[in-house]
Amino acid sequence: MECLFVLRRIWWCCVFILPWSTIEAQIRYTIPEELREGSVVGNIAKDLGLDLSKIIDRKLQIATETGKQYFAVDVEKGDLIVNERIDREGLCGYNVPCVLPLQAVLENPLQMHRVEIEVQDINDNTPNFKSNERILNIPESINSGAKFLLESAIDSDVQSNSLKSYSLSNNENFVLNVKTQDAVKIPELVLKQPLDREKQAVHKLILTAADGGNPVRTGTCEITVVVLDNNDNAPEFEKPFYETVVDENESSHKEIIRVKAIDLDEGLNGEIEYFFADQTSDTALFNINRQTGVITVKGQLDHEKASLHKFDIVAKDKGNPQMEGHCSVKIKVNDVNDNAPDIIITSLSSPIPENSSNGTVVSLISTKDADLGENGKVKLTLAPGTPFRLNPTVSNHYVLLTNGPLDRETYSEYKIELKAVDAGSPPLSSGKAVTIGISDVNDNPPMFAEKSYTVYAKENSAHDSILCSVSAHDPDLGENAKISYSILDSKVQDVSASSYIYINSENGSIFSMQSFDYEKIKVFQILVQAKDHGSPSLSSNAAVHVFISDRNDNAPAVIYPSTSMGSVSHQKMPRSAKAGHLVTKVTAVDADSGHNAWLFYRLAEATDASLFSVNLHTGEVRTKRAVSEHDDSSQRLLIEIKDNGEPIQSTTVTVDILIEDSFHEPISDYREKTIEPNKKTGKITLYLIISLASVSLLSLVTFFILLVKCASSIGSSSCCIRRTNSEYKNPNRNLQIQLNTDGPIKYVEVLGGDMMSQSQSFGSYLSPMSEFSDLTLVKPSSTTNFTDTLNVLDASLPDSAWTFESQQVRLLLYSELSFVSEYKYVRDYTKGSTPSLTVEKENRLAVMTLITTKPTPRSKRICDFNERRKIRFLSGYMRSTH
């Protein structure tokens, strides 16, 4: 059997290119049936021109339409090998040639090659008789030459291996005659010499059937001839051969043909009954009426299983001995459209990645219809509404391709409805659902629940306390949806954000690394990044704004009267002072903000509580009544300053007041008193007085110049000093003046210089009734940050409806535009004689000018606020410069 490999032949034909870049070539091999498993059919890789190294990468597959995997590919050698026993008779029956169609499928790019395997017959079947015994009853009076039909042998092999001849064992009375009908050899037993029952009542004959194979295979049937007494005439059919055509969907019990035989005998010898011959195999499909010879349909005919039925009919009389006649019947079965087409999924790639490009091959599909002609032509269609399309290839083969973008997050799988319709009348159809899964790729970045988060953290809260939690969602799957949180590297006051907070990378909880100090940092921003674990990974960011809420953790600090020279402040007043006389003013600041920085003054202890009172809001110490001769000349006051926070913070200051009878001019009197005990002290006092007079004169001159300019400006009751762009750019014009005209001059401050460079600051601070009339010249400052100083001031301002007292002028030049633009207490009054406040921005320079020409009813309400704001600014400035 192995030697038949030499007969293998290969044909190459029909090479063409399909619209979707699939190349099909046809190869044909010839092999004998019954090859052992593992036998090599041919080197398909070489015949297709493929590199052995690419067979595995391109996933070479062999697909069959029968569903059985008769062949496989040896990927190491590229050989096409037998995978299962092949029986040609089971595959093709008597059809010649027997061709088994295959498809060799390659991927990346997709190629499909049609391979045909012609299976050649070998002599593996012996001729067989349906019955190994046959009994013939022949009357002795029958004449020589009478013929008796014998059973034909069946050989499943074809061509040279099929049935070739019959032979009969040697005898004196019978010879064998073989006739051919429709290429089928039919044996007949012919009487050569008359029979004599008295000489031999039974004759034993052996019928041998031989095929044409090598070696020859044979089958035998034993024929027993029983010699009967006279019934001289056998039934004879009107025709030796009957033929008809019937549709395969013919209904049962319908007459399709009638056979008729005649017997010349009379009586029982002439009565005829019809039977199927013994070897007939179609008795399940047809029925014959014994009396009439009418043949009807009994079972379901199927053109696809058998398009032609042939059998013999025997007519027997009732004589003794019984005589019989024979005829042959051929019934052709017409094809009708009674088979719905089949849809065969040759290969299917599922799931496919959601980023598959348009035109990606998903499946190879073929159709099959058992009907013939137009009834067997099939059209395959795809239900609309899916991102896929069908492309026909050849001979009822199709390829399923992607036809648009895929998104697993929208549809994780598609159910493709395929419908096959044949061209019969009426047409038949069938459907098949194919489920195609979509695999995830990392195409979605994590998305935060909010674009930005706002967090309020308490000042002095414990470290490692949780601030908030951020969350992000990723619609991808698996590792592509697993999210890690991190804080992007950023600076908060030139310090890495990681020094302030850290984040749990798994759940997005944000914790503080340290307690916060509102006075150092009020608000900061961090960027939180959510990154998935896909490849490549995707990420998104969200801003987290952290606001620190103030706590009352700072006690008020007294800035006037100054106690730097001792623990007690010394003040003087005349004994002639009347009720309401301003003795001194206590001023304090609180580093906290908002309500925590609101300050309240009260007189805690006093030598004579009936003589003095302290204003609750301003800290002014005034006489409650006129000073009498009986009042002690030395009075000590203990003044307590409390804030408005929770818990309340407080501080105290002690003020000693000396009541003098001849106190007129504090500065000159003090100079006269101190010059006597100490000449050195007197000289210092003199210098101080001269300096004070000079500065006061300079302040007054500046004040009057400003008034003249305002009077010559636009004719309105209020004056707003504005500067041109050129003045802003001129560093020599940057001048800041602060002065006080509430009674005796307490301070005057002059600032000058380029706002972008170091500022020059000179300040004079005088207390009208202090023990020392000190004049302080502050050195130039290079580190003063007005923004930080005023930030603290502005946060504590309690009332937005404020004005200045009459004749009070303030001109402030700030070098931080951003601070001014965020200034919370800017009010613009443009009508009447109320104060007017304007903001101008140019070259990072903002000018705030507030001038009033006459008092308003609201003037009395702002004393506390105005003085606190004024003193806090100067206090902060003094601390930064000193």
URWOWO-V594660 format. One line per field, one symbol per residue. ss: DSSP state (H for helix, E for strand, C for the rest). psi: psi as a letter, one per 40 degrees, with the letter a starting at -180 (. if undefined). burial: 1 if it has 9 or more other ideal C-beta (glycine too) atoms within 8 Angstrom, else 0. A space follows every 10 residues. Layout:
BEGIN
ss = ???
psi = ???
burial = ???
END
This chain:
BEGIN
ss = CHHHHHHCCC CEEEEEECCC CCEEEEEEEE EECCCCCCCE EEEHHHHHCC CHHHHHHCCC EEEECCCCCC EEEECCCCEE EECCCCCHHH HHCCCCCEEE EEEEEECCCC EEEEEEEEEE CCCCCCCECC CCEEEEEEEC CCCCCCEEEC CCCECCCCHH HCEEEEEECC CCCEEEEEEE ECCEEEEEEE ECCCCCCCCC CEEEEEEEEE ECCCCCCEEE EEEEEEEECC CCCCCEECCC EEEEEEECCC CCCCEEEECC EECCCCHHHH CEEEEECCCC CCCCCEEECC CCCEEEECCC CCCCCCCEEE EEEEEEECCC CCCEEEEEEE EEEECCCCCC CEEEEEEECC CEECCCCCCC EEEEEEEECC CCHHHHCEEE EECCCCCEEE EECCCCEEEE EECCCCCCCC CCEEEEEEEE EECCCCCCEE EEEEEEEEEC CCCCCCEECC CEEEEEEECC CCCCCEEEEC CEECCCCHHH HCEEEEECCC EECCEEHHHC EEECCCCCEE EECCCCCCCC CCEEEEEEEE EECCCCCCEE EEEEEEEEEC CCCCCCEEEE CCCCCCCEEE EEEECCCCCC CEEEECEEEC CCCHHHHCEE EEEEEECCCC CEEECCCCCE EEECCCCCCC CCCEEEEEEE EEECCCCCCE EEEEEEEEEE CCCCCHHHHH HHHHHHHCHH HHHHHHHHHH HHHHHHHHHH HHHHHHHHHH HHCCCCCCCC CCCCHHHHHC HHHCEEEEEC CCCCCCEEEE EECCCCCCEE EEEEECCCCE CCCCCCCCCC ECCCCHHHHH HHHHHCCCCC CCCCCCCCEE EEEECCHHHH HCCCCCCCCC CCCCCEEEEE EECCEEEEEE ECCCCCHHHH HCHHHHHHHH HHHHHHHHHH HC
psi = ddeeddehih hhifhihidf fhhhihihih iiifiiheih digddddefi hdeedddegh ihiieeehgd iihhddeeih iheihhhddd debehhihhh hihhhiigih ihhhhhhhhi iigehhhiid hehhhhhhie eiiieiihhi hiihheiibe eihdiiiiih iddiihhhih hfehhhiihh hdiiihdddh dhhhihhhhi aeihihiiii hhhhhhhiah gdhiihidhe hiiihiiefh iiehhdihih ihheiiadee hiihiiideh efeediihhd ddehhihdah ihdddhehhh iihhhhieih ihiiiiiihh hhhihigehi iihhhdihhh iiiefhiheh hdihiiihhe iibddehihh ihhieifiih hicigfiihh iifiiihddd heihhhhihh hieihiiiii ihhhhhihii igehiihidi diihhhhiie iiieihdihi iihheaibdd ehhhiihihi hhfeihdeed iiihedeehh iidiiihddd hdiiiihhhh hieihiiiii iihhhhhhhi igehiihheh ihfdeaehhh iiiieehihe hhdihhhiih eaibdeehih iihdiidgee diihhdddeh hihdiihide iiehhhhhhh hiaeahihii iihhhhhhhi dfhchddddd dddedddhdd dddddddddd dddddddddd dddddddddd deahgidihh hiiiddddeh deeghhhhih egaihdihhh iiihdeaiih hhihhhhdfi dhghhhhhii heehgddddd dddddehdhe giiiiiehhh hhhiehdddd dehefhihhe iaeiihhihi hhffhhhhhh hidiiidede eedddddddd dddddddddd d.
burial = 0001100101 0000000101 0111111111 1111100011 1111101101 0100100111 1111000001 1011000111 1100010110 1100000111 1111110001 1111111111 1110101010 1001010111 0100011111 1111101000 1110010100 0011011100 0000111111 1000101000 0010111111 1010001111 1111111110 1011101000 1101010101 0000011010 1010100011 1111111011 0110111110 0011111100 1010000011 1111111010 1111111111 1111111011 1111111000 0111000001 1111111110 1000111101 1110000101 1010001111 1100010100 0011011111 1111001111 1101111111 1101111100 0010101110 1000001101 0101010001 1111111101 0100001101 1011000111 1110111100 1001111111 1111001111 1111111111 1101011111 1110000111 1111101000 1111111111 0110011111 1110010100 1101101111 1110001000 1001111111 1111100111 1111111111 0010011111 1001100000 1100110110 1100110110 0110010011 0000000111 1010000100 1001111111 0000111111 1010100010 1111111111 0011100100 1001011011 1111111000 0111110110 1111111011 1010000010 0001111110 0000111111 1110010110 0111111111 1111111101 10
END
